[in-house]
């Protein structure tokens, strides 16, 4: 149906809601980024994000341990805070459970939640529980960043070099989508040593998220197929663009800073930084430059909850 949620899609729904919301001046960044940015103190801004995991959509009980379910529910929020260049500080967890779910299973979910919390210094400070037909976990998280220094999706400039951390594609097959490590250390390293123009986390796939970043920045992009760091020899370019749930960082730097990053000595414990393309004018759209140097449009790939 023309007016159905399926026709509108997840990002169309977000855009519709965003147009209807008006915020106070204390809201520095509202709907449309990895986290909201709120005025807090003279030295710090507050980051605020939330994510919901629903059984059957984000995980299956027969393919994920309860520990992994809890880990993912907390880690996706930490990833959002990292993508803004911040540090996570506190979280609340709202949980819906079927009434016949074992207490042991629930304990393991919370063990996974707490494992991520400990690893990244997040205080688990409250939440809610309710009965539900399937397992549903909704985490809301606070973070902090230096005042005025949050890194948004909207700052990419024409001529910027586009980078990703780590490797892309095959996240579900490999199980990475359940046990990934949020790139907090990588984001903090970048924020300390470089002027990052735009950044977001790769939750829906490079083929989808590059559209989100360029739309926010009112720009276009050329992605170099040979430059895409695929996660394995059996992973295709299409999988690297469209599988989603990589939870790596997608960011842009000026050419000068891109050269500095390329020449920098590797830092132990950090994922590699791979240049994958460049920011161009909006009229050029979002394209893939293939191995034979031809270009084709990148359609919006990746996951959409309503399609």
N, C-alpha and C positions, 0 to 999 in steps of 0.2 A: 504494500500500500504506500502511496506517495507521502502521506503524512505520518507514517509509522516510525517508531524509534529505529527500526532496522534500516529504513531509508535514510534517516538523519545520521546515524552512526554515532559512535562514542565521542569523537572530536567535534562533530556538529552539535551534539548535546552540550558539551562543555562550552562551546562558543555561544550558544543560545543563552545558557545560564549566566555566562560572563557579561553579556550585553545588558542583562536585567539587573545587575548588581552595582550599587554605588557605595563606595567605602569612604571612611573618614581620611583626612590627610595623614594620620598616623600609620595608615597602611601604605607602606612604600611599594610593595609588589603584591598584587592580589591573585585572582584566579588566572591560571595559564602557565605557571612555571612549576618547577619541581617542588617548591615550597613557597609559602607566603613569607613576606618580609615585613616585620612590624617594628616601629620605633620603640626602643626600650630604654637605654641609658645614653649618656653623652658619649660613651665609648663603644657601645655594642648595640646591634640590632638583634631582634628575636626572629628565629626561623620557626615556622609551624607547618607541619605536613601530616598527612594521614593516608593510609592505604588499607584496603580490605581484601582478604583472601577468602574465596568461597570454594568449598569442596565441589569437585567436578569441573571447575573452571580453571583454578590455579594449581590444584593438586588432586590426586586420587589416593584414597587410603590403601589401595592394593599396590601402589607404586611409590609411596613415600612413607617413611617412618614418622611417628608422631614428633620425634625430636626435629626432623627435617622440616616438618610443617611449622613448628614454632620458630625455628631458625629463620625460615624464609619470611614469616610474618613480621618479624622485627627487622630483619636485614634490608627489606625493600624500603623501609622508612629511613634507615641509616644511609642508604644509597642516595635518597632524595636530598638529605641534608648535606652529604658530601658534594653533590652536584652543584650546590649553591656556594661551595667554598667554606662551609661552616663545620662546626663540631656539634654532634648530638649531645643532649644533656639529660632529658627526662622523657618518659613515655607512659601512657595509659593504654590498657588492653581491654577491649570489649569482646566477649566471646559468646557465641551461640553454639550449644552442644545438643545432639540428640539425647533423649533421656536414657537410652540403653547403652550409651558409650561408657566404657570402663573407666574407673577412676585412675587406674594405672596409665591408660592412654593419655588422659588429661595431664597427669603429672609429667609425662614425657614431653608433651607439647610445651608446658611451662618450663621444663628444663632447657628446651631449645631456645625459647624466648630469653631466658636468663643468661644463657651462654653468650648470645650476641650482646646483651646488655653489659655483661662484665667485660667483654673484649673491647668495647668501644666507650666504656665509661658512662653508660646510660642508666639513670635511676628509674626503676619501674615503680611508679608512685600511685597506681590505682587502676580503675577500670570498671567493668560491669560484666555480669553473666546473665544468660537467658537461655531458654529452651528454643531449639531450632530443629528443623527437619534434617539439615546437613550441617557439618562443621563450618562455622563462619568466624573469622578472626579479623577484627578491625583495630589497628594500632594508630594512635595519634601521638606525634612526637614533637618535642621542642628542641631547638638547637640555637646556637649563637654564632655571630660573625661580627667582625669589626664594623663599626657604624659606616654605612655607605659602601662597604666592600663586598656585599653579596654579588655573586656572579650569576647573571641571568641568561636566558636564551636569546635575548633581544640585542646583544651588543656586537654581533659579528659584523665585520667591515669588509667591503669589497677588496680583494687582494689577500685576505687572511688565508693562512694554511689551516686545513681541517685535520684534526688528529682524533684517534681513538686509543684507549688503553687496551692492553691485553689482546685477546683473540675472539673472533666472532663466529657464530653459527653452531648448530648442533647442541644447544643448551639442554633441551629436553632429553635427547638420546643419551647424552653424557651424564645427566643428573645435575649439571651445574646450576640449573634454575632453582634447585632446592638447597644447595649448599655453597653458594657463591660467597665471596668475601667482598663487602662493600669497599669501594676505592677511596676511603677516607684519607689514607696516607698519601696516595697519589694526588688527590685534590689539594691537600694542604701543601705538599711540595710545590705544585704548580702555582698556588696562590702566593706563596712566600717568595718565589724566585722569578716569576714571570707576570706580565700583565695579560691575564686571560680575558679575551674580549667576550666570549660567550661559552656556556657550558651547560650540559644536561646529562642525565644518565640514560643509557641505552636499555630501556625496558621493553619497548615495542619493536625493536629491530632497526638497524641503520637505515633501511629503505623507507621506513615510516618516520623515524625520529629526525632525520636530516630535513624532512619537510617541516616538522615542528620548529626546528631551530631557524630555518631560513624564513619561514612565515613570520616568526616573531621578530626577526631582524630585517624584514622587508628586503630580502636578498635572494639570490639563487646559489646553486652549488654545482661543481663538477666533481664527481667521485671517480677516482682512478681504479679501475678493476684490478690491475696488478698490485696496487698498494693495499688492498683490503686484506688484513691479517686473518685468514681463515683458521679455525681451531683444529683442523686435521686434514689429512690428504683426501679423505672421502667427503669433505664438506665443499659444496659448490658455491659459486658467487651468489646465486639466488638464495641459498640457505643463509649465507652470511648476511645478506641484506634483509631477509624476511623472517627468519626463525623467531627472533625476539628473545626476551628474558636473558640477555647477555649480562646486563647490569655492569657494563663497563662505562667509561666516561667518553662523551663526545664533546670536543672543545675546539676553539679557534684561537690562533695567535697571529700576530703580525709576522711578516716574513723575517724581520730581524730577530724576533724572539724564537721563531721556528728554527732558525739556524742555530741559535744559542742552545735550544733544547736538543737538537740533533747532535751537537758537538759536546754536550755535557757528559761527564763521566757517569755511567750507570750507577744508580743508587741501590744498594743491597735491600732486598725485600720489596721493591717497587715493581709493578708490571711495566713492560716496555711501552713506549709511546710511539705510535705508528702514524706518519702522515698519510692521509688517504684522499686528499683532494684540496680544492680551493673554493673560496667564496667568490661569486661573480654577481653581476647585476641581476635584479629580479626578472628582467625581461628574457634572460637566458634560461630561466627555469632551473629545474634540478635534473641533471643528466649523469649518465654513467659513461665514462670514456673507456672503451673496451681495449683488449690487448692489441687489436689491429688499428687502434687510434680512431675508430669511429665512435660517434656518440648516439645514445638513445635515451629517451626520457625514463626516469625512474618513477614508476607508478608508486603510489602510497602502499607499500607492503607492510607486513607486520600484523600484529594482533589488534582486533577491534572487538570489544565486548558484545556489541549488538549486531554483528554481521557474521 
